Amino acid sequence: MKQVQSVPRKRVLTSALLIAMAAPAWAQQAEPQSATATPSTTASEADPTTLDTVVVKGIRASLESSMNLKRDAQGVVDGIVAEDIGKFPDTNLAESLQRISGVSIDRTPSGEGSKVTVRGIGPDHNLVLLNGRQMPGALLNGFSASNSRAFDFANLASEAVSGIEVYKTGLASNPTGGIGATINIKTVRPLESGPLLNLGVKTVHDTSNDNLPKIMQGDDYTPEMSGIFSQTFADGKFGIAVTGSYQERDSGFSQVGVTAGWRTHFGGEGGWGAIAPGTPGNDNLPGPTDLYSVPQNLNYSVNGIQRQRTNGQVTLQWAPTDRITTTLDYTYSENKIQQQRNEMSVWFNFVGQESAWTDGPAAGPVFYRELIPCTGTQNANGTYEGCSDLAMAGGISATKAENESVGFNVEWEVTDALDLAFDYHRSTAELSPDSEWGSQGNIGTAAWVRGDTTVYFDGELPILSYTLAPGVSGVDPSQARPTGRQFVNGYSRGEVDQGQLSGTFKFGDFSDLKFGVANTEVKNRTAWGINEAADWGGIGNASDFADNLWQIDNMSRYFDAFPGYNDPRFNSQFLVFDYEAMRRAVGDFTGRPDLARAPDNYNRADLRTTEKTRSAYLQYSTSWETRIPINLAIGVRYEKTEIESAAQVDTPVLVRWVADNEFFTDMGDKSFTTMTGEYDYFLPNIDASFELTEDMVLRASYGHSLGRPGWQDIQGGQTVSPLLRINGGSGNSGNPNLKPLLSKNIDLSYEWYYAEASYFSVGYYRKNISNYIDSGAGSFQDTLFSLPTPVGGAYWNAAIGAGGCGSADVGCIRQYIFDNFDGQPGVDSTAGTNGEITGIEGDPLTVYNITIPGNAGSHTLNGFELSLQHMFGDSGFGVAANYTIVDSDSLSYDNNAKGPQQVLIGLSDSANLVGFYDKGPWQVRLAYNWRDKFLNSQYDGDAADVAKNNPVYVEEYGQWDLSVGYKFNDRFTVQFEGINLTDETARLSERHKNILFYGTQTGPRYMLGFRYNFR
């Protein structure tokens, strides 16, 4: 259900600026020129004509400008210019970047591009610059504290940018942090672009919005608008540029997954979830050296999303003399996302197991079943005795991502031989709750009608099948009641304060020396808090809640893009509800509406880190006009980084056993602990290019680059999870003395520019990465807080000793304790919803497993990049294609082993193919983007739980996009765009294809737009 919200003042400002641009202006076209600059804010360090001056017309011209950027660059550089970005059917900059060789993207569940991987190096180790300035990031891990340094490109619309440069080789003048690539986002500079004025509007229809329950659907069509205004005054000495865009998108996705993770064991190995050899009803059980995984749950969900994205920039330039240029700019982006969710799920307690398995050594389930003694006897609260619950939860989330950057720059051509520049900026990125109820709220409801439960995992879509209580024909509202609730606040903020002084001294026409110093302070805060009511056994009676709170629906219809969605074995009937109505009903029933919201404080984690880096560089460049002209650049960069990291630490005070396998820790006082660290490095580089002929270039590069540790890796304290299991608790400790990843890079490439706007290139790259950060490099087990736990205590042992309960049958043990010891110290069957058993003096102490990250080992990554761009004469037809091969045996996950491993996230081949026609009034572009299977994580649950140290792979994915434009005249263009034309689905799986982690269905997205240029 779409929510109406007040419009922030900054959005009103942006919209007003767009409207103001409708006034007439005169435009002039600049000649396309090459761009050889490094991603520096110092124009004097580059060719005087930079990428910003390129104003191209049509697909062919834009591709030619991108080709010239590559051809004239120092080192290996690829890019896209503004017209090219605007012409691709892309939602944001990540989707634009995926067209570049070596660049692949991670997508959000709704199908949008979000983060980028370059040459197999994941998003955390690709540095993002805005006009040569380091940008902060702000991400959350779901809605809890995040370890990631990645930049979320989903916050930036592609219309707001004049160009993108991807530097794949290092230069001494580049800041560190990108061992995959340094990505420089360029925006319009009015004294370079000259007068411009154009406006564009679109309407968007996302078909995934149609595939939602009615109460969750947004608008069928949503608006987008963008514009740019640039003008100069006072004989070109003063200029102003304003860009802005506003976009709304209502969409949805359906998702199926084992959201609580899989428990992995060797055949014959004991432990929670393991199936004992010889257990009847289990076919082809894995052998002693084979790994197999059993599901903890199965969850289907439908999700509605409303997104509003606002981007804007104002740039002022003043050139008081021909030798001095000053620039003041402000950039703002806001991305607001609201999401509603309804789901159906089952939980497995690993009792009465039956199954069938594929062959090892990493076996996947053909089916998994649990036998549940469900009866037709209904008790007072509506529960059928002996039956398990069919859970039907609902939730909402609301977040706002804001990015702001204010910068000032002075460029001074001191003499014909010496240029100096000073640049300062302060940039922030913040991700915060956007609802009075918090970042996320979840309310569980359930009907206790489920008997024997089977999941078939041998198809693309897992099929849930279960028996119902005798006399029950299906799930309906009269059987349902609310259960547990969770309300979460998550917060992340990054800040960068950076001052840079740089210059270039020219030694004649063919040599120069670049130099510079910088001081950079990066701050990061990531925090989260939760209010939880652990009433997973249900509250009240079914009759206490009106039946009209729920509506009967069928889950299978939301997965019609998956083969087998209409399998007759699928028990797909479930109940949906309006979240806000249910939240009010629960608050009224419990008499505690104040608890039906997230806490005001961040009561689970609060990590605060400051990095201060001082740097200096020298880079000498020269050229020789020999028979084979040679261009050479040699440089060195020095950096010293000091780290201060503080973490809020909770002190556990009490263990409560609140449900069968749910142990919860009450927390006491909080305090901050602070730790420090530092490191420094000299980073050399050398780049050489050889102009074999006028059309052929051979390049060779060698350099060192750094990738900094994640924020949780260097946190200044020890944090533990409030949730415990039968085997104890888990936590982690940071290590601010971690060294950054050090990559020693070799690049070789050959480029042949064989015709106008046509070229072929092949490149080889090799990265030797040391100081690899292993999150599980160290660990220890300790009682830490001396907390008694009921597990293994006197009551527990009495239940087992009575002979009626097995050591793993926690439900039986719990019930025995209530039946025989209720009212004794630590036992209260009336506490909470389902009764509570607390640890008391004399019980065993809770054991925590604490992991510590460390630097461990060295690994090599290598690969090839192939690119082809060809124009078929003057026919208007053309093609652009690239393929990237990435390989590293030592950084690949071993599916036949358990426990943490040293792996590289995001390692995969990728390819792009674009065919186009550009002649007369028509412009047509059909693009295919493909990415091979890659590792997304090595944990599908708690990292401290070895049974959940499971690899999560994103399976192979390809997508077709289309753009068709018709130009009525030089001013007016109509454009149609289609994204994900063939309605592709996405899957994440683990050691075997049958071990599904997530499967997602979105849908095609269509846009119709108009652009008008004022001249």
GILIN-V418404 format. One record per residue. SS is DSSP state (~ for helix, > for strand, _ for the rest). PHI is phi in radians with two decimals (NA if undefined). Layout:
SS;PHI
SS;PHI
This chain:
_;NA
_;-1.31
_;-1.80
_;-1.63
_;-2.21
_;-1.18
_;-1.62
_;-1.09
~;-1.09
~;-1.15
~;-1.20
~;-1.02
~;-1.06
~;-1.11
~;-1.08
~;-1.10
~;-1.10
~;-1.11
~;-1.14
~;-1.10
_;-1.20
_;-1.20
_;-1.17
_;-1.09
_;-2.65
_;-1.83
_;-2.11
_;-2.25
_;-1.73
_;-1.51
_;-1.25
_;-1.05
_;-2.41
_;-1.36
_;-2.23
_;-2.05
_;-1.28
_;-1.40
_;-1.30
_;-2.01
_;-1.41
_;-1.65
~;-1.11
~;-1.17
~;-1.48
_;-2.14
_;-1.03
_;-1.02
_;-1.81
_;-1.73
~;-1.02
~;-1.07
~;-1.44
_;-1.39
_;-2.11
_;-1.91
_;-2.15
~;1.60
~;-1.14
~;-1.04
~;-1.14
~;-1.19
~;-1.15
~;-1.16
~;-1.15
~;-1.10
~;-1.10
~;-1.14
~;-1.03
~;-1.12
~;-1.19
~;-1.65
_;-1.34
_;-1.62
_;1.48
_;-1.69
>;-2.36
>;-2.22
>;-2.94
>;-2.39
>;-1.75
~;-0.99
~;-1.11
~;-1.14
~;-1.06
~;-1.12
~;-1.47
_;-1.26
_;-1.36
_;-2.01
_;-1.42
_;-2.67
~;-1.16
~;-1.03
~;-1.24
~;-1.22
~;-1.14
_;-1.14
_;-1.34
_;-1.52
_;-1.05
_;1.49
>;-1.88
>;-2.27
>;-2.19
>;-1.69
>;-1.88
_;-1.29
_;-0.98
_;-1.41
_;1.74
_;-1.41
>;-1.17
>;-2.29
>;-2.26
>;-2.07
>;-2.00
>;-2.17
_;0.94
_;1.46
>;-1.63
_;-1.25
~;-1.03
~;-1.17
~;-2.11
_;-2.09
>;-1.52
>;-1.93
>;-2.05
>;-2.06
_;0.94
_;1.44
>;-1.91
>;-1.16
_;-1.81
_;-1.43
_;-2.21
_;-2.54
_;-2.31
_;-2.17
>;-1.56
_;1.27
_;-2.28
>;-1.91
_;-1.04
_;-1.96
_;-1.69
_;-1.48
_;-1.76
_;-1.14
_;-1.72
_;-1.63
~;-1.25
~;-1.10
~;-1.37
_;-2.00
_;-1.33
~;-1.26
~;-1.22
~;-1.56
_;-2.11
_;-1.58
>;-3.07
>;-2.29
>;-2.09
>;-1.99
>;-1.62
_;-1.63
_;-2.03
_;-1.45
_;-2.23
_;-1.04
_;-1.37
_;-1.49
_;-1.15
_;-1.61
_;2.19
_;-2.03
_;-1.40
_;-1.49
_;-2.91
>;-1.88
>;-1.92
>;-1.86
>;-1.63
>;-1.92
_;-2.11
_;-1.21
_;-2.01
~;-1.10
~;-1.26
~;-1.75
~;-1.41
_;1.33
_;-1.15
>;-2.55
>;-2.79
>;-2.61
>;-2.25
>;-2.46
>;-2.32
>;-2.44
>;-2.10
>;-2.09
>;-2.13
>;-1.79
~;-1.17
~;-1.15
~;-1.16
_;-1.25
_;-1.66
_;-2.35
_;-1.01
~;-0.96
~;-1.25
~;-1.92
_;-1.29
_;-1.67
_;-1.37
_;-1.16
_;-2.29
>;-2.23
>;-1.64
>;-2.43
>;-2.55
>;-2.64
>;-2.89
>;-2.48
>;-2.31
>;-2.49
>;-2.66
>;-2.03
>;-2.43
_;0.91
_;1.01
_;1.40
_;-1.54
>;-2.24
>;-2.51
>;-2.38
>;-2.30
>;-2.29
>;-2.18
>;-2.79
>;-2.67
>;-2.42
>;-2.40
>;-2.10
>;-2.58
>;-1.90
>;-2.55
>;-2.81
>;-2.72
>;-1.94
>;-2.49
>;-2.15
>;-3.01
_;-1.63
_;-1.19
_;-1.58
_;1.55
>;-1.86
>;-1.81
>;-1.91
>;-2.45
>;-1.37
_;-0.98
_;1.50
_;-1.44
_;-1.47
_;2.20
_;-1.07
_;1.65
_;-1.22
_;-1.86
_;-1.18
_;-0.96
_;1.46
_;-1.13
_;-1.03
_;1.47
>;-2.09
>;-1.73
_;1.02
_;-1.00
_;-1.04
_;-1.37
_;-1.03
_;-1.77
_;-1.62
>;-1.67
>;-2.51
>;-2.27
>;-1.95
>;-1.37
_;-1.45
>;-2.81
>;-2.51
>;-2.37
>;-1.97
>;-2.52
>;-2.05
>;-2.36
>;-1.84
>;-2.26
>;-2.14
>;-2.14
>;-2.20
>;-2.13
>;-2.16
>;-2.22
>;-2.80
>;-2.61
>;-2.16
>;-2.22
>;-2.01
>;-2.26
>;-2.42
>;-2.06
>;-1.12
>;-2.38
_;-1.21
_;-1.88
>;-2.23
>;-2.32
>;-2.00
>;-2.39
>;-2.19
>;-2.42
>;-2.33
>;-2.14
>;-2.42
>;-2.45
>;-2.41
>;-2.30
>;-1.86
>;-2.24
>;-2.00
>;-2.41
>;-2.09
>;-2.47
>;-2.23
>;-2.51
>;-2.29
>;-2.63
>;-2.27
>;-2.05
_;-1.87
_;-1.86
_;1.08
_;-2.20
_;1.13
>;-1.44
>;-2.32
>;-2.92
>;-2.48
>;-2.32
_;-1.31
_;-1.24
_;-1.40
_;-1.39
>;-2.03
>;-1.53
_;-1.96
>;-1.34
>;-1.41
>;-2.59
>;-2.35
>;-2.38
>;-2.21
_;-1.54
_;-2.16
_;-1.33
_;-1.41
_;-1.96
_;-1.63
_;-1.54
>;-1.83
_;-1.54
_;-1.11
_;-1.54
_;1.69
_;-1.40
>;-1.50
_;-1.09
_;1.44
_;-1.47
>;-1.61
>;-1.60
>;-1.70
>;-1.45
_;-2.39
_;-1.61
>;-2.43
>;-2.75
>;-2.37
>;-2.52
>;-2.66
>;-2.29
>;-2.31
>;-1.81
>;-2.10
>;-2.18
>;-2.35
>;-2.53
>;-2.09
>;-2.41
>;-2.33
>;-2.45
>;-2.21
>;-2.03
>;-2.30
>;-1.52
_;-1.10
_;-2.43
_;-1.12
_;-1.84
>;-2.20
>;-2.08
>;-2.24
>;-2.59
>;-2.17
>;-2.45
>;-2.38
>;-2.59
>;-2.21
>;-2.25
>;-2.32
>;-2.36
>;-2.40
>;-2.10
>;-2.45
>;-1.09
_;-2.24
_;-2.63
_;-1.16
_;-1.65
_;2.02
_;-1.28
>;-2.67
>;-2.30
>;-2.31
>;-2.16
>;-1.57
>;-2.32
>;-2.80
>;-2.18
>;-1.55
>;-2.29
>;-1.61
>;-1.84
>;-0.87
>;-2.18
>;-2.24
>;-2.12
>;-1.71
_;-1.83
_;-1.56
_;-2.12
_;-1.10
_;-2.01
_;-1.06
>;-1.96
>;-1.61
>;-2.40
>;-2.61
>;-1.56
>;-1.87
_;-0.98
_;-0.91
_;1.57
_;-1.78
_;-1.68
_;3.10
_;-1.36
_;-2.57
~;-1.02
~;-1.19
~;-1.67
>;-1.70
>;-2.66
>;-1.18
>;-2.20
>;-1.25
>;-2.34
>;-2.36
>;-2.30
>;-2.11
>;-2.02
>;-2.13
>;-2.55
>;-2.51
>;-2.53
>;-2.14
>;-2.34
>;-2.28
>;-1.98
>;-2.45
>;-2.09
>;-2.31
>;-2.14
>;-2.49
>;-2.87
>;-2.40
>;-2.01
>;-1.67
>;-1.82
_;1.40
_;-1.54
_;-2.08
>;-2.43
>;-2.70
>;-2.16
>;-1.71
>;-2.58
>;-3.09
>;-2.33
>;-2.64
>;-2.25
>;-2.23
>;-2.07
>;-2.00
>;-2.06
>;-2.42
>;-2.27
>;-2.36
>;-2.64
>;-2.76
>;-2.52
>;-2.56
>;-1.90
>;-2.29
>;-1.92
_;-1.49
_;-1.59
_;-1.24
_;-1.50
_;1.70
_;-2.08
_;1.08
_;-1.92
~;-1.02
~;-1.26
~;-1.33
_;-2.18
_;-1.07
~;-1.07
~;-1.32
~;-1.18
>;-2.00
>;-2.28
>;-1.34
>;-2.49
>;-2.18
~;-1.20
~;-1.07
~;-1.21
~;-1.56
~;-2.19
_;-1.27
_;-1.49
_;-1.64
_;-1.05
_;1.54
_;-1.09
_;-1.77
_;-0.98
_;-1.11
_;-1.36
_;-1.28
_;-1.46
_;-1.84
>;-1.26
>;-2.65
>;-2.03
>;-1.93
>;-2.60
_;-1.41
~;-1.05
~;-1.14
~;-1.12
~;-1.22
~;-1.07
~;-1.14
~;-1.13
~;-1.18
~;-1.07
~;-1.16
~;-1.21
~;-1.40
_;1.26
_;-2.27
~;-1.08
~;-1.19
~;-1.55
_;-1.54
_;-2.82
_;-1.29
_;-1.21
_;-1.34
_;-1.95
_;-1.67
_;-1.62
_;-1.99
>;-2.75
>;-2.63
>;-1.91
>;-2.33
>;-2.29
>;-2.18
>;-2.03
>;-2.01
>;-2.15
>;-1.90
>;-2.47
>;-2.64
>;-2.58
>;-2.32
>;-2.55
>;-1.83
>;-2.18
>;-2.66
>;-2.36
>;-2.13
_;-1.55
_;-1.60
_;-1.03
_;-1.96
>;-0.97
>;-2.16
>;-2.07
>;-2.31
>;-2.34
>;-2.21
>;-2.64
>;-2.55
>;-2.18
>;-2.02
>;-2.40
>;-2.23
>;-2.12
>;-2.00
>;-2.12
>;-2.25
>;-2.27
>;-2.10
>;-2.36
>;-1.34
>;-1.95
>;-1.48
>;-1.91
>;-1.13
>;-2.20
>;-2.76
>;-1.84
>;-2.05
>;-1.66
>;-1.86
>;-2.69
_;-0.81
_;-2.10
>;-2.07
>;-1.99
>;-2.15
>;-1.79
>;-1.40
>;-1.81
>;-1.78
>;-1.18
>;-2.08
>;-2.69
>;-1.75
>;-2.01
>;-2.14
>;-2.32
>;-2.28
>;-2.87
>;-2.80
>;-2.77
>;-2.53
>;-2.56
>;-1.76
>;-2.13
>;-1.47
>;-2.70
>;-2.51
>;-2.23
>;-2.37
>;-2.29
>;-2.14
>;-1.51
_;-1.03
_;-2.50
_;-1.13
_;-1.96
>;-2.16
>;-2.26
>;-1.98
>;-2.14
>;-2.50
>;-2.46
>;-2.50
>;-2.94
>;-1.92
>;-2.50
>;-2.07
>;-2.24
_;-1.43
_;-1.13
_;-1.22
_;-1.15
_;-1.27
_;-1.07
_;-1.92
_;-1.10
_;-1.65
_;-2.77
>;-2.00
>;-2.07
>;-2.18
_;-1.33
_;-1.29
>;-1.62
>;-2.03
>;-2.14
_;-1.04
_;-1.62
>;1.99
>;-2.05
>;-2.48
>;-2.95
>;-2.59
>;-2.24
_;-1.48
_;-2.59
_;-1.11
_;-1.56
_;-1.04
_;-1.52
_;-1.26
>;-1.11
>;-1.99
>;-1.96
>;-1.80
>;-1.98
>;-2.14
>;-2.30
>;-2.32
>;-2.59
>;-2.19
>;-2.25
>;-2.20
>;-1.70
>;-1.53
>;-2.77
_;-1.07
_;1.07
>;-2.24
>;-2.79
>;-2.29
>;-2.51
>;-2.38
>;-2.36
>;-2.05
>;-2.37
>;-2.51
>;-2.21
>;-1.77
>;-1.85
>;-1.96
_;1.05
_;-1.00
>;-1.62
>;-1.87
>;-1.12
>;-1.93
>;-1.06
>;-2.36
>;-2.77
>;-2.62
>;-1.98
>;-2.74
_;-1.39
_;0.89
_;-1.80
_;0.92
_;-1.67
>;-1.16
_;-2.15
_;-1.13
_;-1.16
_;1.48
_;-1.40
~;-1.08
~;-1.12
~;-1.01
~;-1.16
~;-1.14
~;-1.12
~;-1.24
~;-1.16
_;-1.22
_;1.58
_;-1.64
_;-2.19
_;-1.37
_;-1.17
_;-1.85
_;-1.53
~;-1.15
~;-1.12
~;-1.14
~;-1.07
~;-1.08
~;-1.15
~;-1.07
~;-1.11
~;-1.13
~;-1.20
~;-1.98
~;-2.26
_;-1.02
_;1.62
_;-1.30
_;-0.92
_;1.50
>;-2.17
>;-2.54
_;-1.23
_;-1.72
_;-1.24
_;1.05
_;-1.68
_;-2.04
_;1.51
>;-2.37
>;-2.15
>;-1.92
_;-1.19
_;-2.22
_;-1.00
_;1.78
_;-1.28
_;-1.04
>;-1.51
_;-1.16
_;-1.70
>;-1.86
>;-1.77
>;-1.89
>;-1.78
>;-2.30
>;-1.33
>;-2.70
>;-1.48
_;-2.67
_;1.46
_;-2.38
>;-2.43
>;-2.07
>;-2.15
>;-2.55
>;3.13
>;-2.27
>;-2.16
>;-2.14
>;-2.35
>;-2.45
>;-2.32
>;-2.43
>;-1.85
_;-1.53
_;1.01
_;-1.74
_;-1.24
_;1.63
>;-1.56
>;-2.78
>;-2.52
>;-2.31
>;-2.51
>;-2.62
>;-2.48
>;-2.08
>;-1.92
>;-2.20
>;-2.52
_;-2.89
~;-1.09
~;-1.30
~;-1.87
_;-1.54
_;-1.36
_;-1.58
_;-1.18
_;-1.71
_;-2.23
_;-1.88
_;1.63
_;-1.07
_;-2.35
_;-1.52
_;-2.32
_;-2.00
_;-1.29
_;1.61
_;-1.26
_;-2.91
_;-1.33
>;-2.67
>;-2.64
>;-2.38
>;-2.40
>;-2.24
>;-1.95
>;-2.57
>;-2.30
>;-2.51
>;-2.79
_;1.10
_;-1.41
>;-1.70
>;-2.36
>;-2.25
>;-2.44
>;-2.06
>;-2.18
>;-2.14
>;-2.10
>;-2.33
>;-2.39
_;-1.29
_;-0.97
>;-2.56
>;-1.37
>;-1.79
>;-2.89
_;-1.92
_;-2.41
_;-1.88
_;-2.89
_;-1.14
_;-1.09
_;-1.38
_;-1.62
~;-1.01
~;-1.13
~;-1.92
_;-1.43
_;-2.08
_;-1.23
>;-2.05
>;-1.86
>;-1.50
_;-1.26
_;-0.83
>;-2.51
>;-2.38
>;-2.55
>;-1.76
>;-2.25
>;-2.39
>;-2.39
>;-2.28
>;-2.20
>;-2.24
>;-1.75
_;-1.24
_;-2.79
_;-1.15
_;-1.91
>;-2.02
>;-2.33
>;-1.95
>;-2.41
>;-1.96
>;-2.33
>;-2.33
>;-2.14
_;0.99
_;-1.04
_;-1.68
_;0.93
_;-1.29
>;-1.79
>;-2.13
>;-2.33
>;-2.04
>;-2.32
_;-2.04
_;-1.11
_;-2.42
_;-1.02
_;-1.26
_;-1.56
>;-1.31
>;-1.70
>;-2.55
>;-2.28
>;-2.30
>;-2.04
_;-1.96
_;2.63
_;-1.14
>;-2.27
>;-2.16
>;-2.39
>;-2.15
>;-2.34
>;-2.32
>;-2.24
>;-2.29
>;-1.83
_;-1.62
_;-2.30
